[in-house]
Amino acid sequence: MKGSVTMLAVLNQVLTAELTSINQYFLHARMYKNWGLEELNEKSYKKSIKDMKQADELIERILFLEGLPNLQQLGKLLIGEETAEMLQCDLTFQAEQIKLLRQAIATAEQEQDYVSRELFNAILDYEEEHVDWIETQQSLIKNIGIQNYLQSMLED
């Protein structure tokens, strides 16, 4: 089934965001692990794996629509140097990704590609949940202080 040029371009834009996200969250996970912040490591690592699965779904959709997935392009990684900054980098990245996904959903509607729209919606749901988690972590840091927060993220 031949997809429209517009939809293939949008699918590849979302794929680029997912590929970038995989790398950002994986690096943050390993930084957290190195610092002994096991809970943050686990959350970031699982996020990178989920993004990999979402990228796989996008690749399959692009191929189904007889397009060529672009795996050679990455966006800018936002890497922090300490925990609060890393969380803010992730939140900044998520905000851009959510904006892209909302635009992708609107384009899918225009192009009457309801399968891609559903794929974008599923990714958007997950990304919005992750934003809520990041905002909760930032609220915890504000309320209990960074030292107490970091202590709560250590291995048991």
C-alpha positions as a printed NumPy array, in Angstrom:
array([[ 0.   ,  0.   ,  0.   ],
       [ 1.575,  3.247, -1.119],
       [ 1.511,  5.999,  1.497],
       [ 1.44 ,  9.692,  0.738],
       [ 4.72 , 11.589,  0.599],
       [ 3.412, 13.848,  3.381],
       [ 2.604, 10.95 ,  5.725],
       [ 5.92 ,  9.228,  5.065],
       [ 7.752, 12.459,  5.912],
       [ 5.769, 12.849,  9.153],
       [ 6.333,  9.216, 10.119],
       [10.072,  9.728,  9.593],
       [10.019, 12.918, 11.712],
       [ 8.404, 11.028, 14.572],
       [10.899,  8.181, 14.045],
       [13.776, 10.661, 14.34 ],
       [12.342, 11.901, 17.648],
       [12.039,  8.329, 18.95 ],
       [15.595,  7.452, 17.892],
       [16.873, 10.595, 19.623],
       [14.873,  9.746, 22.729],
       [16.333,  6.236, 22.864],
       [19.845,  7.656, 23.013],
       [19.075, 10.431, 25.484],
       [17.273,  8.193, 27.957],
       [19.804,  5.386, 27.615],
       [22.701,  7.724, 28.381],
       [20.823,  9.267, 31.313],
       [20.058,  5.758, 32.605],
       [23.709,  4.794, 32.552],
       [24.708,  8.052, 34.251],
       [22.155,  7.398, 37.008],
       [23.435,  3.837, 37.357],
       [27.007,  5.071, 37.653],
       [25.92 ,  7.374, 40.481],
       [24.036,  4.576, 42.264],
       [20.613,  6.101, 41.592],
       [19.03 ,  2.782, 40.756],
       [15.391,  3.895, 40.629],
       [16.178,  6.645, 38.129],
       [18.379,  4.256, 36.154],
       [15.558,  1.734, 35.917],
       [12.959,  4.33 , 34.883],
       [15.204,  5.868, 32.198],
       [16.345,  2.489, 30.914],
       [12.756,  1.246, 30.577],
       [11.86 ,  4.479, 28.779],
       [14.664,  3.93 , 26.257],
       [13.454,  0.355, 25.642],
       [ 9.844,  1.546, 25.197],
       [11.054,  4.168, 22.733],
       [12.895,  1.433, 20.839],
       [ 9.648, -0.543, 20.559],
       [ 7.802,  2.562, 19.39 ],
       [10.543,  3.194, 16.795],
       [10.088, -0.388, 15.619],
       [ 6.356,  0.185, 15.126],
       [ 7.083,  3.362, 13.152],
       [ 9.615,  1.53 , 10.977],
       [ 7.091, -1.212, 10.245],
       [ 4.443,  1.374,  9.347],
       [ 6.81 ,  3.255,  7.014],
       [ 7.795,  0.02 ,  5.3  ],
       [ 4.132, -1.008,  4.999],
       [ 3.444,  2.301,  3.25 ],
       [ 6.329,  1.505,  0.861],
       [ 8.574,  4.202,  2.292],
       [12.145,  4.131,  3.488],
       [12.706,  4.596,  7.247],
       [15.473,  7.103,  7.937],
       [17.603,  5.669, 10.73 ],
       [20.575,  7.905,  9.968],
       [19.17 , 11.1  , 11.41 ],
       [19.096, 12.042, 15.086],
       [17.979, 15.211, 16.779],
       [20.056, 17.028, 19.375],
       [20.515, 15.113, 22.617],
       [19.806, 17.149, 25.738],
       [22.146, 15.688, 28.345],
       [22.316, 17.075, 31.855],
       [25.289, 16.958, 34.191],
       [23.353, 16.397, 37.425],
       [20.005, 14.885, 38.314],
       [17.77 , 17.98 , 38.394],
       [19.251, 19.217, 35.125],
       [18.804, 15.782, 33.531],
       [15.142, 15.745, 34.501],
       [14.718, 19.242, 33.043],
       [16.462, 18.174, 29.821],
       [14.078, 15.228, 29.561],
       [11.076, 17.485, 30.184],
       [12.256, 19.922, 27.509],
       [12.71 , 17.056, 25.049],
       [ 9.283, 15.621, 25.907],
       [ 7.582, 18.986, 25.322],
       [ 9.017, 19.147, 21.796],
       [ 8.111, 15.54 , 21.114],
       [ 4.519, 16.04 , 22.287],
       [ 4.212, 19.098, 20.037],
       [ 5.491, 17.017, 17.092],
       [ 3.087, 14.174, 17.873],
       [ 0.093, 16.508, 18.017],
       [ 1.072, 17.933, 14.621],
       [ 1.518, 14.386, 13.299],
       [-1.964, 13.43 , 14.513],
       [-3.456, 16.461, 12.742],
       [-1.61 , 15.573,  9.529],
       [-2.774, 11.962,  9.739],
       [-6.351, 13.238, 10.067],
       [-5.918, 15.448,  6.993],
       [-4.383, 12.594,  5.022],
       [-7.073, 10.19 ,  6.266],
       [-4.38 ,  7.788,  7.525],
       [-6.196,  6.527, 10.601],
       [-3.773,  3.7  , 11.339],
       [-0.846,  6.123, 11.609],
       [-3.054,  8.436, 13.673],
       [-3.702,  5.621, 16.142],
       [ 0.024,  4.865, 16.318],
       [ 0.769,  8.539, 17.028],
       [-2.013,  8.633, 19.644],
       [-0.562,  5.612, 21.457],
       [ 2.891,  7.193, 21.512],
       [ 1.406, 10.51 , 22.683],
       [-0.418,  8.802, 25.564],
       [ 2.831,  7.242, 26.768],
       [ 4.82 , 10.475, 26.4  ],
       [ 2.21 , 12.461, 28.343],
       [ 2.356,  9.898, 31.158],
       [ 6.131, 10.252, 31.217],
       [ 5.863, 14.051, 31.419],
       [ 3.596, 13.62 , 34.435],
       [ 6.234, 11.373, 36.052],
       [ 9.016, 13.93 , 35.403],
       [ 6.903, 16.746, 36.819],
       [ 6.247, 14.632, 39.916],
       [ 9.995, 14.112, 40.37 ],
       [10.623, 17.84 , 40.011],
       [ 7.912, 18.54 , 42.583],
       [ 9.514, 16.062, 44.973],
       [12.894, 17.773, 44.566],
       [11.282, 21.143, 45.27 ],
       [ 9.389, 19.866, 48.328],
       [11.94 , 17.591, 50.014],
       [15.196, 18.966, 48.624],
       [17.665, 17.441, 46.211],
       [19.654, 15.555, 48.866],
       [16.612, 13.781, 50.285],
       [15.373, 13.064, 46.776],
       [18.7  , 11.561, 45.709],
       [18.814,  9.451, 48.853],
       [15.348,  8.095, 48.042],
       [16.575,  7.022, 44.572],
       [19.508,  4.938, 45.868],
       [19.597,  1.156, 45.72 ],
       [17.903, -0.618, 48.617]])
